[in-house]
Amino acid sequence: MTAPQTALPELSERSIDRLAYAHDASHYLLVPDAVATPATADQVSALFRESHRRGVPLTFRSGGTSLSGQGVTDGILVDTRTNFRRIEVLDDGARVRVQPGATVRQVNARLARHGRKLGPDPASEIACTVGGIIANNSSGMACGIEQNSYRTLESLVAVLPSGTTIDSGAGDADEQLRREEPELHAGLAALRARILADPDSVETIGRQFAMKNTMGYGVNAFLDFEAPIDILAHLLVGSEGTLGFVAEATFETVPLMSAAATGLAIFPNLNAAVAALPALVAQGFGTIELMDATSLRVAQSQPGSIPELAGRVITTEAALLIEYLAEGTDDLLRQQREGEALLGSLEVVSPVTMTTDAKARAALWHVRKGLYTAVAGARPSGTTALLEDVVVPVERLAATCETLTELFDRHGYEESVIFGHAKDGNIHFMLNERFDDPESMLRYERFTADLVDLILDQGGSLKAEHGTGRIMAPFVQRQYGDELYSVMKEVKRLFDPTNLLNPGVVLSDEPGSYLENLKLVPTVEAEVDRCVECGYCEPACPSRNLTLTPRQRIVIRREMQTAEDAGDQKLLAELRRDYDYEGVQTCAVDGMCQVACPVNINTGDLVRRLRAENVGTLEQKAWSTAAGNWGTVTKLGGVALSVADAVPAALATTATRVGRAVLGADTVPLYDGGLPRGGTVRRPLAAPDAEAVYFPACIGTMFGPEDGGVGVGDAFLQLCERAGVSVAIPEGIDQFCCGTPWKSKGYTAGYNRMTDTVLPALLEASRGGELPIVCDAASCTEGLETMRANAAAAGGDFARLVFVDSIQFVHDRVIESLPVTRPLDSIALHHTCSSTQLGTNAMMTALAERISPDVHVPIDWNCCAFAGDRGLLHPELTASATEAEAAEIDSREFEAFASANRTCEIGMSRATDQPYQHLLELVEQATRLA
């Protein structure tokens, strides 16, 4: 009896989904017919069958950070990020089994507890996924070719285009391959014999793969392995989703180099820098990053540039950012001692100083990593930023860089920087180009032809790390020659005889195919126009698994503009309708996207402005009136919650559901029994000798503490009293707010009215800014600082105001005076988006560790998306945002649960069914007098 076939996953054909997934980090754009989100390998097999039935191409996409066009299609796009995210640490971290949707950062966070990490170390590790590092054979700054995906792969589970699923780590895997895929098994064996019989092929493969190389297929697998199953597994590495789907992979891990010392060596010219490479590599430097003169000038012009570049007139100089990496301090000190003589002998324009200071090291790395930000962020509106990479033998690096600079000048590419992994001969460069202008297109085509000539004449590879993709597919044959190109085409035929799996990627017989389907970038608005669509923001976004990510919110704005320019009113109306919920209502406006964004975009600013544009006159007036009577509003809100708490939860919930049905889900909050009772009214506190002004947040009036808790307001005052620190609460405090409720919803008139109320009063209460103003809710501290910054930008004295979160104040001014008398066994600690923005996460953790020996900050921490009232208006947003963190919390027991913001505490209590409190409440309990 034939086993029933697995049903297809749902295929979305909505325009907003198809267009959101049409964009990735590359400069190519294809709109898929449908988007599929499978949850199992069996569903992927079903998708292969559907692809064959329809005759429609299939392309896999995970993080969407690929730069060469390998993750876009006009067929079926398969999202492998959403569901394939399992991580299993094996053998105390020596090995790890991972699904393709997990990011490199997520995997390394789990391995770090064992002193291990993945071998590949791409710069995009915050967002790129394991599926991508396998598909592109990723490497990075330090791993070279010894610790890349190909070398550290132990085994994988693959779904082949035929639908066959095979585990290369199984003892009988080769026999299974022979039995279920006889033509593929025999074909791989025959290709191996063909290559071994051709000395030229053997020599070419040895030369090409002695350096970083992601051009074409990894035919070095035919020399490195004998069994067809091992050849198959390693051909899949670097195949860019054109040969099969990797559902799971097991890697051997490498030691985590937790100790580092960093320095910047500035040389008089590029030749001197490259000449120093052999000695630096021999000395054991783990990282050696090259920056040319243009890079240094760009870095020098940026705010906060390092002292090493200050006041220097840069003409021909080049620099190497060098770093020792070690497992421990002793080994690091040994490396530094042994390298002193070499560093002293370098032909540099100033002495090289190696530093272990975290801030100094971060500043040095900002010079290198900030190049992309500086160039891409400053590009003209309507242009596309291209980040390319090539590799040449190290001894030819200087000549290659010099000629590449000449090509920039010849073709009119200004401010194009060259940087990269010097010890590997791997350089990156950036171009800004317009693809909507015929003359610019001709320039790009001529430049590419010259670039191909240059790199191949130097014995290099046209792609080192970023994958062949579409951009270099037409040049594979030229790089490898006819024979090995024929081998690669046979590999593709054996795996995918119908050529439906990601066609046009890796191999192309069309010379001009790299000029097709280029992404055009319309001018829309400031936040949108700066975006380079890299996707770094996506893992931090609370709505990423529910609706849209920040990148997708931006690209749909671009697609709206494109539809409007084309006069496609039907598409424009459809996108606007769906965008209201997907793009606007379910954005938490938490700003975490800005933390990760290389060009410093806060998509929340865009959403707030869109909300403001959609607010009616009556709403603006009502919320402006609320701003003038905020004490009454907050008191009534607290009373309402207390009343709701006193009646059956079902009754209150039903009432709010009716209101939501009549007035809209984005207007009426949804009550449930998990909400606390109302809080207490804020009152002034006089203190002539005050050391600080205390600003209790109004959410403490609306939302009371957890049952049995004293609330953060009383806790903070008790801690200050015990430590002998006097604080004052200003007159009129019951009317004050940080303005976030108005700002987040786009109620500009009310926000301005609250600003005019709060800041002058606080300026007076703080004696003209002499005293710090301490707030007890992280989001409100951030809101007050934003209010101050906006007002200060318009001129006046408000720049003198200093806002400090209560966590920082207690950490810096209070805790040292208080003995811990009642320590807690364990604490689950939830950092917030605002504590991240404020830079107080480390202080939160330190305070928690002061009162407990076991403090757990979840690896899967994320913004809870409660976002003031967003979690009440759209509880599905908070549920989605907290799902992974809640699962981690539920996996073990804790004595206490803490955060630093009342609404975040409510959100986490909802998610975990555990009583989250403000951390200061726990500190107060732990330091009570015996």
Secondary structure, 3 states (H helix, E strand, C coil): CCCCCCCCCCEECCHHHHHHCCCCCCCECCCCCEEECCCCHHHHHHHHHHHHHHCCCEEEECCCCCCCCCCCCCCEEEECCCCCCCEEEEHHHCEEEECCCCEHHHHHHHHHCCCEECCCECCCCCCCEHHHHHHCCCCECCCCCCCCHHHHEEEEEEECCCCCEEECCCCCHHHHHHHHCHHHHHHHHHHHHHHHCCHHHHHHHHHHCCCCCCCCCCCCHHHHCCCHHHHHHHHHCCCCCCCCEEEEEEEECEECCCEEEEEEEEECCHHHHHHCHHHHHHHCCCEEEEECHHHHHHHHCCCCCCHHHCCCCCCCCEEEEEEEEECCHHHHHHHHHHHHHHHHHCCCCCCCCCECCHHHHHHHHHHHHHHHHHHHHCCCCCCEEEEEEEECCHHHHHHHHHHHHHHHHHHCCCCCCEEEEHHHCEEEEEEEECCCCHHHHHHHHHHHHHHHHHHHHCCCECCCCCCCCCCCHHHHHHHHCHHHHHHHHHHHHHHCCCCCECCCCCCCCCCCHHHCCECCCCCCCHHHHHCCCCCCCHHHCCCCCCCCCHHHHHHHHHHHHHHHHHCCHHHHHHHHHHHHHHHHHCCCCCCHHHHHCCCCCCHHHHHHHHHHHHCCHHHHHHHHHHHHCHHHHHHHHHHHHHHHHHCCHHHHHHHHHHHHHHHCCCCCCCCCCCCCCCCCCCCCECCCCCCEEEECCCHHHHCCCCCCCCCHHHHHHHHHHHHCCCEEECCCHHHCCCCHHHHHHCCHHHHHHHHHHHHHHHHHHCCCCCCCEEECCHHHHHHHHHHHHHHHHCCCCHHHCCEEEHHHHHHHHHHHHCCCCCCCCCEEECCCHHHHHHCCHHHHHHHHHHHCCCEECCCCCCCCCCCCCHHHHCHHHHHHHHHHHHHHHHCCCCCEEEECCHHHHHHHHHHHCCCEEEHHHHHHHHCCCC
